[in-house]
Amino acid sequence: MCTQGYGENIYVYGNIAYQSIPSTTGNGFFQIDKDYVKNLNIFNNTIAKIGVYNDYGAGGITWKEGTTGNIFNNLWYECGTATMSDNYSHDYNWFYHAGSSPTEINGQNGTGDPFIDSANYDFRLKNSTNVSLNPSAFISADQLARLPGYNFDFAGTLRGQDGTWDRGAYEYVSNQSNCTQGDGDVDCNGQINSQDIQLTINIFLGTETNPDYLKRSDLSQDGKADILDIQNIINLVLNIQ
């Protein structure tokens, strides 16, 4: 991601950045070029395999002097670097093989791959991270009201239900290993209910594009969500075989 020119009140959250073939070139996860940004907030993103471990640049965050903001609750895994500046506030981030990762009072150093199946692009968490920081601690209430979905993860799971607001794009869900392709639990919350029906209808209508939702709504496993899948999920909700 890159900005060119002055900006103000920018929020980058809930993203997954992944590079299938690591490269030694690039300017990192986020770069500000040519001018500074006032109040830039980067939180709850997953940055995986951007660049080559301990090599130049890729994976970090670089911005021009004068930029202000916060970098919290992100997860860096096997990146070239997670370099940050002391000119802005950063803490509660998670690092593993992230090159010259910064020192943080509440930072967490991982001990291995935290994902269920990163080789197949499944970046859900195998375990909960250390407690991170609710964005309400560094973003004002009136600004949060303008940020749709900031308190939901990449799969649509409400954050902090178990008392821990996890780091990265995904919230850890204890029963998520049971969420598989075509099982009907579209939002992966351990229940098949009316919300799963509505999500499948939204996928069918094209108003919902989350790829994880699509996989779990595709009961017929034909690569799409259609009327048959909607009916099958309704039958599951009604316990009709």
N, C-alpha and C positions, 0 to 999 in steps of 0.2 A: 504494500500500500504506500502511496506517496501523495504528498500535497505540494503544490507549488504556489507560493504567494501567501499573504496574510490570511489567517483564519481565526475564528473564535467559537468557543463552545462546541467542540467536536468530541463525539463519543464513539469509541470503537469497542464493541463488546459482543460476546457470544459467537466468535468466528473460529473456524478451524483452518489453519494454514499448514499445508503438507506438501513436501516435495518428494516425488517418487524416485527421482534420480538426483541425489545430492550434487550440488555444484559449488565450486570455490569462488564463484562470482556472485554479485548481487549486493544490494544495499540493506538487506534485512527484512524484518517483518513490517516495520513502519519507518518511513523516512520523511522528514520535512526538508524541502529544498527551497532555497532562495529567500525565504522569509520565515518569521516566527509565527507561532500559534498561541493564542491566549486561551487558557483553560481547555487543554486537551486531556481527555480521560480514556485510558486504555485498560480494560478490565475483563476478566473471565474469558480469555481467549486461549486456545490450544495451539501452540506452535511446535511442529514436529518435523525433524529431519530437514530443516531449512539450512542448507550449506553443509560443510564438512566439519566435524568436531574439531575444535581448536584451530580452525582456519579463519580466513578473513571474513568479517562482516556479517554474512548472511545469518539471519535469525534475530539480530539485535534491533534496537530502536535508536535511531539517530535523529536529532533535530537541532535547529539553529538556536544560537544563544538568544535568550530573551523569551523562549517558550516556557509556559507554565502549565502545570497539570499534575496528574496522578497516574501511576501505573501499579495496579493492584490485582491480585487473585489470578494472574495468568500462569500458564504451565508451559515450560520449555523442555522439550525432550530431544536429545541428540541433535543439537543445532550447532552451527559454526560458533555462535556466541550469543549471549543474552546481555550484551553490553548496554549499560544505561549511564546516564549522567547524574551527578549530584545536584543539578540545577532544578530538579523537580522531585516530587515525592514518590517514592516507590517502596513497597513492602508487601508481605503476604504472598509472594510469588513462589512457584515450585520449579526446581531445576534438576536436571539430570544430564550429564555430558553436554553442558551448554557453554563450553569454552570458559571465557573469563566472566562467569556469572557474578553479579554484584553481591556484596555482603548486605544482608538485611536482618533487622532485629527479629522479625517473625517469618523470615524466608524459610523454605523447606527444601532440603537437598534429598532427592529421591535416591533409591538404591537399585533401580532397574526399570524395565518397561512397565508403566502404570496402566496400560490399556488392555482391553479384552483381546483384541486381535488387530494390532496396528498394521500388520502385513496385508490385511484385507480391508484396511481403512475403517476399522471399527475402533473409534477413539473413546468409547465409553470407559469409565474407570473400573478397574478390578477391585479397588478398595477406596475408602474415603480418604481424602487428604486431611492434613491438619486444618483446623478451623481457620477460615479466611475472614475477610472483612465485608460486612454488608455495605453496598455502595452508599447507603444513606449516611455513612460515617464521613464520606468525602464529597458527596454530591448533594446539593440542596434539594429539599422536598419539591420545590416548584420545577426544578430541572428534571428530577426523576419522573414527575408526572408527564413529562414530554417524551419519555423514553419507553416506547412500547416493548413489553416482554423482557425488560432488564432483569426481572426476578424469575425468569424461566430459563432452563438450559436449552441446548441445541435440539434436544428431542421433545421439548415442550413440558418438561417436568418442573414443577414448582420447586424453587431452591429452598434449602434450609428446613425441610419438613422433619428431618431426623435430628435437628439441632445443629447441623454443620452445613454452612454455605461453602461448598467445595471449590477448589481452585481449578481453573480450566473451563472449557466450553460445556462440559457435561457435569451434572450432579451424579454422585454415586447413588445407585439404587440397589438395595440389598438383594432383591429377587430378580434383577435384570438378566441373569443368566438363563432365565426361563422365557425371555422375550426373544423369539426367533422369527425367521421369515415365515410369514403366512400363518401366525398363530392367532391373529385377531386382536391381541392386546396392543393396539396401535400406538398408544402413548406410553406403553411399557410401565404402567403403574401397578401391575399385579392383579388387575381386574379387567374383565371385558364388559363394558357397559355402554350407555347411550353416548358417552363422549367418543368412544371408538367408532360408533356408527356415524356420528357427525363428521369425524375426521376423514373417514373413508368416503363419505359423500363429498366433502370438500376436495379430496384428491381427485375424485371422479370429475368434479366440475372444474378442476384446474386452479382452485383458489388456495390450495395447500400443496407445497412442492417439497416438503421435507423428505429426503430419500429414505430415512429410517422408517418413517410412517408408511411410505409406499410399500416397502418390503414386508412390513407386518400386516398390512391390510390386504395383501395379495394372496388370499387363501387358495385361489386356483393356480397360483404360481405360473401365470402366463405373462408376467412382466408389466401388468397394469392393474389398476383398481377399476372394476366395472360393476354393473348392476348385480351380477352373480355374487361378487365379493360382498357387496352391501347386504344382500339377502342372507348370505351365509353368516355374517357377523350378527345380524338381527336374530337369526336362529340360535346362535350361541348365547346371546343375551337372554333370549326367551327359553333357553335350555331345550330347544327343539333339535333333535338329531336328524 
